[in-house]
Amino acid sequence: MDSPVAPTSSPALPHVARPGEPQPPAAQTELPIELRRPHGPRDPGDAWVEGDRGRFWGRFGSAGLLVHDSAKGILLQHRALWSDQGGTWGLPGGALHQGEEAVHGALREAKEEAAVPPENVRVLFTSVFDVGYWTYTTVAVEVVDAFEPEISDPESLELQWVPVALVGDKELHPGFGAAWPVLRERLLGLDAGTD
């Protein structure tokens, strides 16, 4: 989802005790999880691309999973503070791997970040934002077998099911915020049988 590169030198690095010196408690040697970046990059796709329309994460594009549970709402991810647009709410997702299809990438990322079981959802539609040199694909899915998401990597502050009507009340990631009205209408159209 975001740049996973950790600083190579920082006063926040853990203290290494000398022989015979007592080991400090873990709470004094580590940053809180919401401030820690994963060490990486983990894949060649984990990189920024830049062009005349801006800077975007994911050398091969990115994808996110819009998970809709008719009983609970939309699964939103409160983004880690260190991430791009940190502190905002968005979809679990991230950079695609080289040659990876967007649907597969969105399902993989949602499993990595929120423990969304791919076998518990069914793809409804995709929506692509394309700037010419980079794409973001939103993969909308419906829950077919209920599950509870779990934070499974340091990219989330929290995960929350939010009723469809209340999603716009959150401080949304700007990209998701711009796309949400159209995505919402498509979801509601499916519920009404018109899409």
N, C-alpha and C positions, 0 to 999 in steps of 0.2 A: 504494500500500500504506500508506504513512505520510505524515504531514504533510511536504510538500516545501518549506515556507517556510524560507528561509535568513535568518539575522539580517541586518539592514540595516547594523549597525555592529558591528565586532568587531576585536579586536587580531589576529585570524588572517587578516584581509584582506591580500592581497599588498602588499608595499612598492612604491611607484611611484618609480622613479629620477628625479631631477631632470636636466635637460640637462647633459651632460658627466660625470654620475656613473655609475660602472660598474653594470651590471644585476646584482643578486644571482642566484646559481644558483636554478633552479626549486625545488629541494628545500628552500630556505630560505623560499620565498614561498608555498608551498601546504601545506595540511593533507594528511595521508595520506588516501587515497580513502575508507577506512572511517569517517572522521570528517566528510567533506563531505556536505552535504545538496544535493540538486538545487535549482536556483533555480526558483521557481514562485509560485503555483499554475499548473499547466499546463492545467487543465480545471475547469469549474464543479463537477464531482463531487469534486474534491480538497479536501475539507473535513470537519471533525468534525461529528457529530450527537450531541446529548445528550438524555437522557430519564431516566425513573425506573429504567431497568435499566442505566444507565451511558453512557459516552462511546465512540463507535465511529467509525472512519475510513471515509469515503465517503458523501457526501450522498445518492447514489442507490443505496446498498448497495455491497458489495464481493464479489469472487469470487476463488478461488484454484484452481490446477490441480494435482491429485494425479496425477502422472505415474508410471505403473507399467510397468517394463520387466521381463518375466519372467526375463531373464538377469541383470539388474543390481540390481533392487529399486526403491525409491521415490526420486525426485529431491527432495532437500531443499535449502533455501536457508538459509544461515547469515546471519541478518539483520544489516544494518549497525548499528553501535553507536548512531547518532543516531536510529534509528527507534524507534517505540513497541515496547517489549519487545525492544529491541536486544540482540544477542548470543545470542538464542535461535534455534532451528531451526524452520522452517515451510515453507509452500508458496509458490512464486512466485505473486503475485497482487496485487490492489489494488482501488482505487476504480473503480466502474463509471461510465461516461459517461452523461449524461442520455439515456434511451431505449434504452440498450444492453442487450441480452440477456446474462444471466449467463454462458452458455457462450462467447459471443463475447468478453466482457470478460476471462474467465479465460485464454482462448487469447491474446488481445492482450497482457495483462500478462505472461504467461509468455514470450512472444516478446520483449517489451521487456526483461525482467529476466534471462532465462536463455537467450535465443536458441533457445527450443523451437520447432521448425518445425511449425506447425499441420497441415500435410499429412502429417506423420510419426506422428500420433496419431489414435486413434479413441475417441470418447466412449463410456464404459461406463454411467455413471449420474451423477446430481447428488444432493446432500444439502444441505438448506437449514436454517440456523440463523436463526430469526426472532424478534425481540424486539418486534414490533409496529410500530415506527417505523424499523427498520433490519434488513437481512438480509445474511447472508454465505452464499454458495453455493459449496460445494466441487464442482468438476467433476472427476470421476475419468475418466482416459483411460488407454488402453494404447498402448504404442509398437508401431507396425506397420512402421516402417522406422527402424532404429537411428540414433542421433545422439549427439553429445557436447554437453552444455550448455556455454555460455560466459557469463561475467559480462558483461552488456552495458549495465549502468547502475550507479550508485553505491549501490544498495539492498542489495547482497550483499557479505558478506565472503568467502564461498565457496559453491560448489555441489557437492553430493556425491550419488552413488547410494548408497543405504543398503539393505541387505537388509531385507525386510519384518519379519522377526523381531527386528531390532536398532533399528528406528525409535524405539521407546519408551525405549531407553537414552540417547538424546540429550536435552539440555535443550531441550524443545519449547516453542514459543510456547504460552501457557496455553490459548488457544482451540483450537488444533490438538491440543494434548495431551488436552483433554477430548473432542474429537471422534474422535481416532485409534482407540480400541478398536472403535467401531461401523463406522468406515470400513474398518478392517482386516478385520473379519468379513465385510463386504460384498465386499471384494476376494477374500478367500479363498473365499467362497461361489461367486463367479463362476468362480474357478479349478477348484472342485470341481463346477461345474455345478448348484449349488443355488439361486442367486439369480435 
